[in-house]
Amino acid sequence: VPGVTVKVGKVQYNALWEPSFYDNHRCVLINPDHPFYQKVYYPNLRDGITMTGLDSLLWACVEAEYGIMNELQKKDFEEFRMKVSSILARLVEDLPDPEV
């Protein structure tokens, strides 16, 4: 997806993603330790359409968060990231571990 940068790195509160900056541009920072990353995101890195979809979804969440102007709403988005990340972790519990 043009303009979308996803970087792998340390994310607060073990969430799946968070907004960040890379080379002075907005990006999505994704957590390689999150179960969704390990069982869904990483195994599909070679599937262009799947990755475009996943990256676009995460990018939309980050863009929405960057569009928020007041601190109260920023906290709400942080809680949203933590809640969605928790739900995703539960949803992928029964998925098989990918072959390495």
MIMIRO-379039 format. One record per residue (C-alpha): residue number from 1; residue in one letter; x, y, z. Coordinates in nm, 3 decimals, decimal comma, always signed. Layout:
<marmis>
pos/code/u/v/w
NUM/A/X/Y/Z;
...
</marmis>
This chain:
<marmis>
pos/code/u/v/w
1/V/+0,000/+0,000/+0,000;
2/P/+0,166/+0,330/-0,101;
3/G/+0,247/+0,552/+0,194;
4/V/+0,199/+0,277/+0,451;
5/T/+0,503/+0,181/+0,654;
6/V/+0,484/-0,108/+0,897;
7/K/+0,783/-0,161/+1,123;
8/V/+0,838/-0,446/+1,367;
9/G/+0,940/-0,349/+1,719;
10/K/+0,860/-0,306/+2,086;
11/V/+0,501/-0,197/+2,148;
12/Q/+0,360/-0,068/+2,477;
13/Y/+0,136/-0,291/+2,688;
14/N/+0,195/-0,589/+2,454;
15/A/-0,062/-0,447/+2,212;
16/L/-0,052/-0,571/+1,852;
17/W/+0,023/-0,226/+1,710;
18/E/+0,075/+0,138/+1,793;
19/P/+0,132/+0,460/+1,601;
20/S/+0,495/+0,556/+1,558;
21/F/+0,736/+0,748/+1,338;
22/Y/+1,004/+0,618/+1,106;
23/D/+1,233/+0,850/+0,915;
24/N/+1,011/+1,146/+1,017;
25/H/+0,699/+0,984/+0,870;
26/R/+0,401/+0,822/+1,038;
27/C/+0,413/+0,446/+1,054;
28/V/+0,256/+0,145/+1,220;
29/L/+0,472/-0,029/+1,477;
30/I/+0,371/-0,394/+1,505;
31/N/+0,456/-0,625/+1,794;
32/P/+0,631/-0,948/+1,689;
33/D/+0,557/-1,102/+2,030;
34/H/+0,179/-1,069/+1,995;
35/P/+0,001/-1,401/+1,918;
36/F/-0,183/-1,249/+1,619;
37/Y/+0,147/-1,143/+1,465;
38/Q/+0,297/-1,489/+1,522;
39/K/-0,001/-1,694/+1,400;
40/V/-0,156/-1,472/+1,131;
41/Y/+0,057/-1,177/+1,025;
42/Y/+0,404/-1,335/+1,001;
43/P/+0,295/-1,658/+0,824;
44/N/+0,130/-1,449/+0,552;
45/L/+0,418/-1,212/+0,478;
46/R/+0,453/-1,355/+0,127;
47/D/+0,082/-1,320/+0,044;
48/G/+0,062/-0,974/-0,111;
49/I/-0,315/-0,934/-0,100;
50/T/-0,344/-1,053/+0,260;
51/M/-0,061/-0,825/+0,370;
52/T/-0,207/-0,529/+0,184;
53/G/-0,534/-0,588/+0,368;
54/L/-0,378/-0,631/+0,712;
55/D/-0,144/-0,335/+0,668;
56/S/-0,428/-0,118/+0,539;
57/L/-0,645/-0,205/+0,838;
58/L/-0,368/-0,122/+1,084;
59/W/-0,280/+0,195/+0,893;
60/A/-0,644/+0,310/+0,908;
61/C/-0,641/+0,264/+1,287;
62/V/-0,319/+0,464/+1,316;
63/E/-0,447/+0,742/+1,089;
64/A/-0,766/+0,765/+1,293;
65/E/-0,561/+0,791/+1,610;
66/Y/-0,333/+1,060/+1,465;
67/G/-0,642/+1,256/+1,366;
68/I/-0,750/+1,290/+1,730;
69/M/-0,675/+1,627/+1,883;
70/N/-0,744/+1,603/+2,256;
71/E/-0,570/+1,398/+2,524;
72/L/-0,888/+1,226/+2,648;
73/Q/-0,953/+1,078/+2,305;
74/K/-0,588/+0,974/+2,273;
75/K/-0,630/+0,772/+2,594;
76/D/-0,948/+0,618/+2,451;
77/F/-0,758/+0,506/+2,141;
78/E/-0,483/+0,359/+2,357;
79/E/-0,745/+0,159/+2,548;
80/F/-0,902/+0,058/+2,215;
81/R/-0,565/-0,079/+2,094;
82/M/-0,520/-0,276/+2,416;
83/K/-0,875/-0,417/+2,404;
84/V/-0,858/-0,516/+2,036;
85/S/-0,516/-0,671/+2,092;
86/S/-0,647/-0,873/+2,385;
87/I/-0,946/-0,997/+2,186;
88/L/-0,726/-1,091/+1,889;
89/A/-0,493/-1,286/+2,118;
90/R/-0,791/-1,488/+2,247;
91/L/-0,930/-1,543/+1,897;
92/V/-0,606/-1,697/+1,768;
93/E/-0,539/-1,918/+2,071;
94/D/-0,671/-2,227/+1,895;
95/L/-0,494/-2,162/+1,566;
96/P/-0,198/-2,390/+1,504;
97/D/+0,148/-2,252/+1,557;
98/P/+0,307/-2,179/+1,221;
99/E/+0,586/-2,400/+1,099;
100/V/+0,918/-2,223/+1,125;
</marmis>
